[in-house]
Amino acid sequence: MRVLLSVYDKTGLEDFARGLTALGHDLVASGGTARALADAGIAHRDVESVTEAPEMLGGRVKTLHPRLHGGILADRSKPEHLADLEGQGIELIGMVVCNLYPFSSNPSIELIDVGGPSMVRAAAKNWAHVASVVDPGDYAAVLEELRAGALSDGLRKRLAAKAFAHTAAYDATIANWFASEEQGGERLPETVHISLEKAAPLRYGENPHQQGARYRESGRRSWWDDVVQHGGMALSYLNLYDADAAWRLVHQLADLGPAAAVVVKHANPCGAAVAADVQTAYDRAFECDPMSAFGGIVALSAPVTASVAAEMVANAKADVVIAPSYDADALELFAAKRKNMRVLAAPAPTADPLHFRQISGGWLVQEPYRFAAGRDQWRVVTKAQPTAEQWTDMELAWRVCAWVKSNAIVLAANGMAVGIGGGQQNRVTPGEIAAARAAGRAKGGAAASDAFFPFRDGLDACAAAGVASVVQPGGSVSDEKVIAAADEHGLVMVFTGERQFQH
């Protein structure tokens, strides 16, 4: 069998090529692949010796030739195809081994491959007769079947599916690059092409009867790929979803203090705090709502020590803990006392250019949420002016509020969230929920609302909790009435000019 090789990713190439030659197969290689085989002392022919034509146009044309594509595309079951090949002196090619340059790593016109995708697609189209190998991870399976006699139809078909997925991902990356280059200031392109590859299986989906897996953008690593799980059961769909929310929120709080801690349940924070050390931050985050923290996700911005681990073991069970790193004795304690808890060490999260949400028959696409207005753009609208401590509490409450499902109210005092109310259809009830959970701890603290108060009743609910300051977007037709109510209560009120709904 003649095998055509042209690979960017040369992982396992030498062993695979030696395995093929040991079985008596004839190797033909192009460009860098031919040089790699030559350096390894592996017998092969150059593409030019088959096509009888030199590379042209600086390498743009080397494999686009009937002597190659005829040998790949010929249907062995059709005598007229074989007659065509015989008439032109073209030999059959039984396998194409080709993977493409990761275009996204350094996009440019010169890195748009034409010959490679053409060979891969030709071989995959003719999968019943030609194997198309694009993944070095498949080399062992290919050699195993060849040593047993021949490639099975099942393996050929699986290889063809991978081949088309490989070229589809490559083309999607190029199309998205062109769209981003040509959109002329429009931040949402006319077309979006998504290609995903399975990164990891999950125990189950949102519920145990649903299958689930984590996917990533084809050809790109996610920060999740660098997460190390030190212990506990395999992750589920909701473990990942909640841990992602907790990890991103704790990083948004990290600049407010030396250490930050967050507890998340069902993608909503039920505790958050900043403090001088990670143990204090954790203790205070847990104190916000110990009942809801049971079975939640804990995210910590600093390494986990044995003393922090001891606190976590003594408190309500966490399903997941995610932190930058762990002391060895902390891991030993978790292994001994919390064998099922997933213990994750993670790098800092990275941002995505776009966020997608599926609806029936389509998708909603938006830019990721970001804090559009910094504190220097906030506006004090009341007679009372904030103290330094009130500014700090308002900023903490505002950042946590951005992660609570709407409608949302967050109460914070002395560097910790003390009451969180969210997911309500009106603006009064979340304030009442937050006040009930604060149980008097919000006195002198701050309240944050994810949207403006349409009436003074929402503000009155916050005032009843004892807060001294309120931060909200502003922009209601009733702003003046709400400001007057804040003055009546003697509250500080700050407008951010920025709504932060989360649904």
C-alpha positions in Angstrom: 0.0 0.0 0.0 1.2 3.5 -0.8 0.9 5.9 2.1 1.0 9.7 1.7 2.3 11.6 4.7 2.2 15.4 5.2 1.8 16.4 8.9 2.3 19.5 10.9 2.0 17.7 14.3 4.9 15.2 14.1 4.1 13.5 17.4 4.7 9.7 17.0 5.6 10.1 13.3 8.9 8.2 13.4 7.4 5.1 15.2 4.4 5.1 13.0 6.4 5.4 9.8 8.8 2.7 10.9 5.8 0.5 11.7 4.4 1.1 8.2 7.7 0.3 6.4 8.1 -2.8 8.6 4.8 -4.0 7.1 6.1 -3.4 3.6 4.2 -0.2 2.8 5.6 2.4 0.5 5.9 5.9 2.0 5.6 9.2 0.1 6.1 12.4 2.0 6.1 16.2 1.3 8.0 19.2 2.7 8.9 19.1 6.4 7.5 15.6 6.8 9.9 14.3 4.2 12.8 16.1 6.0 11.8 14.6 9.3 11.7 11.1 7.8 15.1 11.6 6.1 16.6 12.8 9.4 15.3 9.7 11.1 16.8 7.5 8.3 13.3 6.2 7.3 13.0 5.1 3.6 10.5 7.2 1.6 9.9 9.0 -1.7 9.4 12.7 -2.0 6.2 14.0 -3.5 8.0 15.4 -6.5 9.2 12.0 -7.5 5.6 10.9 -7.8 4.1 14.0 -9.4 7.1 14.5 -11.7 6.6 18.2 -11.0 8.5 20.6 -8.8 7.0 22.6 -5.9 5.7 25.9 -7.2 4.8 29.3 -6.0 6.9 29.1 -2.8 5.3 25.8 -1.8 1.7 26.8 -2.4 1.5 24.1 -5.1 3.1 20.7 -4.3 0.4 18.1 -3.6 -2.4 19.5 -5.8 -1.7 17.1 -8.7 -3.7 14.4 -10.5 -1.0 11.8 -9.7 -1.8 12.2 -6.0 -5.5 13.0 -6.1 -6.3 10.4 -8.7 -4.6 7.8 -6.6 -6.6 8.9 -3.5 -10.0 9.4 -5.1 -10.3 6.4 -7.4 -13.2 4.1 -6.5 -11.7 0.6 -6.6 -15.1 -0.9 -7.3 -15.4 1.0 -10.6 -13.4 -0.5 -13.5 -13.5 2.8 -15.4 -11.7 4.5 -12.5 -9.0 1.9 -12.5 -8.7 2.1 -16.3 -8.2 5.9 -16.0 -5.4 5.4 -13.5 -3.7 2.8 -15.7 -3.9 5.0 -18.7 -2.2 7.8 -16.8 0.3 5.6 -15.0 -1.1 6.6 -11.6 -0.6 4.4 -8.6 -3.3 3.9 -5.9 -2.8 5.5 -2.5 -4.3 3.6 0.3 -3.8 5.9 3.2 -3.3 9.7 3.7 -1.7 10.8 7.0 -2.2 14.6 7.2 -2.9 17.1 9.9 -3.0 20.8 9.5 -1.2 23.8 10.9 -3.0 25.3 14.0 -4.1 28.4 12.2 -5.3 30.2 15.3 -1.8 30.2 16.8 -0.5 32.7 14.2 -3.2 33.7 11.7 -2.1 34.9 8.3 -2.9 34.4 4.7 0.2 32.4 4.1 -0.9 29.9 6.7 -4.1 29.1 4.9 -3.4 25.5 3.7 -5.1 24.4 0.5 -3.4 21.2 -0.5 -3.6 19.6 3.0 -7.4 20.0 3.4 -7.9 18.8 -0.1 -5.9 15.6 0.5 -7.7 15.0 3.8 -11.2 15.6 2.3 -10.4 13.4 -0.7 -9.3 10.5 1.4 -12.3 10.9 3.8 -14.7 11.0 0.8 -13.2 7.7 -0.4 -13.1 6.2 3.1 -14.3 2.8 1.9 -10.9 2.4 0.1 -8.6 5.0 1.7 -7.8 5.7 5.3 -7.5 9.3 6.3 -5.5 9.7 9.5 -5.4 13.1 11.0 -4.9 12.3 14.7 -1.5 10.9 16.0 -3.6 9.3 18.7 -4.9 6.9 16.1 -1.5 5.6 14.9 -1.5 2.7 17.3 -5.0 1.5 16.3 -4.1 1.7 12.6 -0.9 -0.3 13.0 -2.7 -2.9 15.1 -5.3 -3.6 12.4 -2.7 -3.5 9.6 -0.6 -6.1 11.5 -3.8 -8.2 11.8 -4.3 -8.1 8.1 -6.3 -5.0 7.0 -8.1 -1.9 8.2 -11.7 -2.6 9.1 -14.6 -0.6 7.7 -15.5 0.6 11.2 -12.1 2.1 11.8 -12.0 3.7 8.3 -15.3 5.3 8.9 -14.3 6.6 12.3 -11.1 8.0 10.8 -13.2 9.7 8.0 -15.5 11.4 10.6 -12.4 12.7 12.4 -11.0 13.9 9.1 -14.0 16.0 8.2 -14.2 17.4 11.7 -10.5 18.3 11.4 -11.0 20.3 8.2 -14.3 21.8 9.5 -12.5 23.1 12.6 -9.7 24.5 10.4 -12.1 26.3 8.1 -14.1 27.6 11.0 -11.0 29.2 12.5 -10.1 30.9 9.2 -13.7 32.1 8.6 -13.9 33.6 12.1 -10.5 35.3 11.6 -11.7 36.9 8.3 -14.9 38.0 10.0 -13.0 39.6 12.9 -10.7 41.3 10.5 -13.4 42.7 8.2 -16.2 43.6 10.6 -15.3 47.3 10.5 -16.0 48.2 14.1 -19.0 45.8 14.5 -18.2 43.7 17.6 -20.6 40.9 16.6 -19.7 39.4 13.3 -22.2 38.5 10.6 -21.4 34.8 10.9 -19.9 32.8 13.8 -18.5 29.3 13.2 -18.2 27.0 16.2 -16.2 23.9 16.1 -15.9 21.9 19.4 -14.0 18.8 20.4 -14.7 16.6 23.4 -12.2 17.4 26.2 -13.5 15.3 29.0 -16.5 13.0 29.8 -18.6 13.9 32.9 -20.3 11.7 35.4 -23.6 12.9 34.0 -25.3 16.0 32.8 -27.5 18.5 34.7 -29.4 15.4 36.1 -28.2 11.8 36.4 -30.3 10.5 33.5 -28.7 13.0 31.1 -25.3 12.4 29.5 -22.8 15.2 29.7 -19.3 16.1 28.6 -17.0 19.1 28.6 -16.1 20.4 25.1 -13.6 23.0 24.1 -12.9 25.0 21.0 -11.2 22.8 18.5 -7.4 23.2 18.5 -7.4 25.5 21.5 -6.6 24.7 25.1 -8.9 25.9 27.9 -7.8 26.9 31.3 -9.9 23.9 32.4 -7.4 21.7 30.6 -4.7 22.7 33.1 -6.9 22.1 36.2 -5.4 19.3 38.4 -7.9 17.2 40.4 -6.3 16.0 43.5 -9.1 13.9 44.9 -12.8 13.1 45.0 -15.3 11.7 42.5 -15.4 12.5 38.8 -16.8 15.9 38.0 -20.4 16.3 36.9 -21.9 18.9 34.6 -23.1 21.1 37.5 -19.8 20.8 39.3 -18.1 22.3 36.4 -20.7 25.0 35.8 -20.7 26.1 39.5 -16.9 25.9 39.9 -16.5 28.0 36.8 -18.8 30.7 38.3 -17.0 30.5 41.7 -13.5 30.7 40.2 -14.3 33.7 38.0 -16.0 35.6 40.8 -13.2 35.0 43.3 -10.8 36.4 40.7 -13.0 39.5 40.4 -12.7 40.1 44.1 -9.0 39.4 44.5 -7.9 43.0 44.1 -10.1 44.1 47.0 -8.0 42.4 49.6 -5.0 40.1 50.2 -7.3 37.1 50.0 -10.8 36.4 48.7 -13.2 33.5 49.2 -16.5 32.6 47.5 -19.1 30.0 48.1 -21.4 29.2 45.2 -24.5 27.1 45.0 -26.5 26.6 41.8 -24.3 29.2 40.0 -25.3 31.8 42.6 -22.9 33.1 45.3 -24.2 32.3 48.8 -21.1 33.7 50.5 -18.2 36.0 49.6 -15.5 37.9 51.6 -12.2 39.5 51.3 -9.7 39.5 54.3 -6.1 39.7 55.3 -5.6 36.0 55.0 -7.4 33.1 53.2 -8.6 31.4 56.4 -10.4 34.5 57.6 -11.8 35.1 54.1 -13.1 31.5 54.0 -14.6 31.7 57.5 -16.4 34.9 56.7 -17.7 33.7 53.3 -19.1 30.6 55.0 -20.8 32.7 57.7 -22.9 34.5 55.1 -25.3 31.6 54.7 -24.1 28.3 56.2 -27.3 26.4 55.3 -26.9 27.2 51.6 -23.2 26.5 51.7 -23.8 22.8 52.4 -22.9 20.9 49.2 -21.6 24.1 47.5 -18.5 25.1 45.7 -15.7 26.9 47.5 -13.3 29.1 45.6 -10.2 30.6 47.3 -7.8 33.1 45.8 -4.8 31.9 47.7 -3.1 28.6 48.5 -4.9 26.3 50.9 -3.1 25.6 54.1 -3.8 22.8 56.6 -5.6 25.2 58.9 -7.9 26.3 56.1 -8.5 22.6 55.2 -9.3 21.9 58.9 -11.9 24.7 58.9 -13.5 23.3 55.7 -13.6 19.8 57.1 -15.2 21.0 60.3 -17.8 23.1 58.4 -20.6 21.9 56.1 -19.6 19.6 53.3 -18.4 21.2 50.1 -18.8 19.3 46.8 -15.9 21.1 45.2 -13.0 23.3 46.4 -11.0 25.2 43.8 -7.8 27.1 44.6 -4.4 28.0 43.0 -2.6 25.2 45.1 -2.6 23.2 48.2 -0.1 22.4 51.0 0.6 18.6 51.1 -0.9 18.3 54.6 -4.1 20.0 53.4 -4.4 17.4 50.7 -3.8 14.6 53.2 -6.5 16.0 55.4 -9.0 16.2 52.6 -8.2 12.7 51.5 -8.8 11.3 55.0 -11.9 13.3 55.9 -13.6 14.3 52.6 -12.9 11.5 50.2 -15.7 12.4 47.8 -14.9 16.1 47.7 -13.4 17.2 44.3 -10.2 19.1 45.1 -9.1 21.3 42.1 -6.0 23.3 41.6 -6.5 25.8 38.8 -4.8 28.5 36.9 -6.4 31.9 36.5 -9.5 31.8 34.3 -9.4 33.2 30.8 -12.0 35.3 29.1 -14.0 34.3 26.0 -14.6 36.8 23.2 -18.3 35.9 22.9 -20.9 34.2 25.1 -23.5 31.9 23.6 -26.9 30.7 24.9 -29.1 28.3 23.1 -32.7 28.9 22.4 -35.1 26.8 20.3 -33.8 26.7 16.7 -30.9 29.1 17.3 -28.5 30.9 19.6 -28.3 34.2 21.5 -24.8 35.7 21.2 -23.4 38.6 23.2 -20.1 40.0 24.5 -19.2 38.6 27.9 -20.3 40.7 30.9 -17.8 43.1 32.2 -17.8 46.0 34.6 -18.3 48.9 32.2 -18.0 51.7 34.7 -15.2 51.8 37.2 -15.6 53.3 40.7 -14.2 56.6 39.5 -17.2 56.9 37.2 -19.8 56.2 40.0 -21.9 59.2 41.0 -23.0 60.1 44.6 -26.6 61.4 44.3 -27.6 61.9 47.9 -26.8 64.6 50.5 -24.9 62.1 52.6 -21.4 61.4 51.3 -19.7 57.9 51.6 -16.8 57.2 53.9 -13.8 55.1 52.8 -15.3 52.1 54.5 -18.7 52.6 52.8 -16.9 52.8 49.4 -15.3 49.4 50.1 -18.5 47.8 51.2 -20.4 49.1 48.2 -17.7 47.9 45.8 -17.8 44.4 47.3 -21.6 44.3 47.2 -21.7 45.5 43.6 -19.2 42.9 42.3 -20.9 40.0 44.1 -24.3 41.3 42.9 -23.1 40.9 39.2 -23.1 37.1 39.8 -26.5 36.7 41.4 -29.4 35.8 39.2 -31.8 38.7 38.7 -33.6 40.4 40.4 -30.8 40.6 42.9 -29.9 42.4 46.1 -26.6 41.9 48.0 -25.9 43.2 51.5 -22.2 43.5 52.6 -20.5 44.8 55.7 -16.9 44.9 56.8 -15.5 43.0 53.8 -18.1 40.2 53.6 -21.4 39.5 52.0 -24.0 39.1 54.8 -27.2 38.7 52.9 -27.9 37.7 49.3 -31.3 37.6 47.6 -31.8 36.8 44.0 -33.8 35.1 41.3 -37.0 36.9 42.1 -39.6 38.4 39.8 -39.8 41.7 41.7 -37.3 44.0 43.3 -38.7 44.1 46.9 -38.6 40.3 47.7 -34.8 39.9 47.1 -34.2 42.8 49.5 -36.4 41.1 52.1 -34.6 37.7 51.5 -31.2 39.4 51.8 -32.2 41.2 55.0 -33.6 38.0 56.5 -30.3 36.2 55.8 -28.3 39.1 57.1 -30.1 38.8 60.5 -29.0 42.2 61.7 -25.4 41.9 60.4 -25.9 44.5 57.6 -26.1 47.4 60.0 -23.9 50.2 58.8 -23.0 48.2 55.7 -23.9 48.5 52.0 -26.6 47.2 49.7 -26.2 46.6 45.9 -29.0 46.3 43.4 -28.4 44.8 39.9 -30.9 47.2 38.4 -32.5 50.5 39.3 -35.3 50.8 41.9 -38.5 51.5 40.0 -40.2 52.6 43.2 -39.0 53.4 46.7 -40.3 50.1 48.2 -37.1 48.2 47.2 -34.9 50.9 48.8 -37.1 50.8 51.9 -36.5 47.1 52.2 -32.7 47.7 52.1 -32.9 50.5 54.6 -34.9 48.2 56.9 -31.9 45.9 57.0 -29.8 48.7 58.5 -27.5 49.5 55.7 -25.8 52.9 55.5 -25.2 53.0 51.8 -26.7 51.8 48.6 -25.2 51.3 45.1 -27.5 50.9 42.1 -27.4 51.6 38.3 -29.9 54.5 38.4 -31.9 55.5 35.3 -35.5 55.0 36.5 -38.1 57.7 35.8 -38.6 57.5 39.6 -34.9 58.3 40.4 -35.7 61.6 42.1 -38.3 59.9 44.3 -35.9 57.1 45.2 -33.1 59.7 45.9 -35.5 61.6 48.2 -36.3 58.4 50.0 -32.6 57.7 50.5 -32.2 61.2 51.9 -35.2 60.6 54.2 -33.4 57.5 55.5 -30.1 59.3 55.8 -28.5 56.9 53.4 -25.6 57.3 51.0 -26.7 56.4 47.4 -24.4 55.9 44.5 -25.4 55.5 40.8 -23.1 53.4 38.7 -24.9 54.0 35.4 -24.5 50.3 34.6 -27.1 47.6 34.8 -25.9 44.1 35.5 -28.7 41.6 34.9 -27.9 37.9 35.0 -30.5 35.3 33.9 
